[in-house]
């Protein structure tokens, strides 16, 4: 399935030279998708506390956060460069810098590649080369596997595409220990199973956008009931996997499993409520699919905050 190639004339690639400097700076920041990176950093830093079994070196934390921002920002900029044709046709992306002409495609490409190269060197020389390799792997996976390979070809795009975002827990752990282990692998799986039920509700909300440009997100090619059922399945697996960090791994004390069970319970309640509404044939605003989307962000934030706090209350 291919995306529509036409777009409003003059929208993409117009000269940005006359734009105010402040607006241009803001546009380049927008290329990095800072709201997404904020969530990535929330899942990186707590893992550093877990790896250190307490407070890690704060200079290392700051260095890892800066490197993580540049790494994810570079990948996101390259994603915008590749998707500039369909971004111009989707309502939720029609104000992105490449679409408005605030940044030219060439500038975006150079910016994305530069951030990717600099972030890899940053990790290598200031953190360690294992973290650098993991960071580069995440960039290449997001750009080539997800954006170029999966996004426009399969309904499983967001399932496997989410691997790039999950890599942050490996980077946080390796930054402290310069090795990998089972605890970050469990948290990797939590985020892997979290991503589809996090993103599918949003896709349900804007499925007409995706349908218009030929991107086969699951809600575009399947009914709400099918999507809601998949959300429930992934949600249950996610919650059960999250508890394995406590048992059988024994990587946490009592606080983490208590919080994971409580937060997971609220999540499952929302997931099953969405499934119930879809089963009744509810559509439009009454489907309330965005309730789960917003809760998913809160869930991930609170769960990883507990990951950071748990070492201090064992």
Protein Blocks (a to p, Z undefined) as FASTA:
>chain_A
ZZdfbdcehkgopafklpcfklmmmmmmmmnommlmmmmmmmmmmmmmmmnopaddfklm
mmmmmmmmmmmmmmmmmmmmmmmmmmmmpmklmmgfklnomacfklmmmmmmmmmmmmmm
mmmmmmcmklmmmmmmmmmmmmmmmmmmmmmmcfklmmmmmmmmmmmmmmmmmmmnopac
fklmmmmmmmmmmmmmmmmmmmmmmmmmmmmnopacfklmpcfklmmmmmmmmmmmmmmm
mmmmmpmnlpacfklmmmmmmmmmmmmmmmmmmmmmmmnopahjlnommmmmmmmmmmmm
mmmmmmmmmmmmZZ
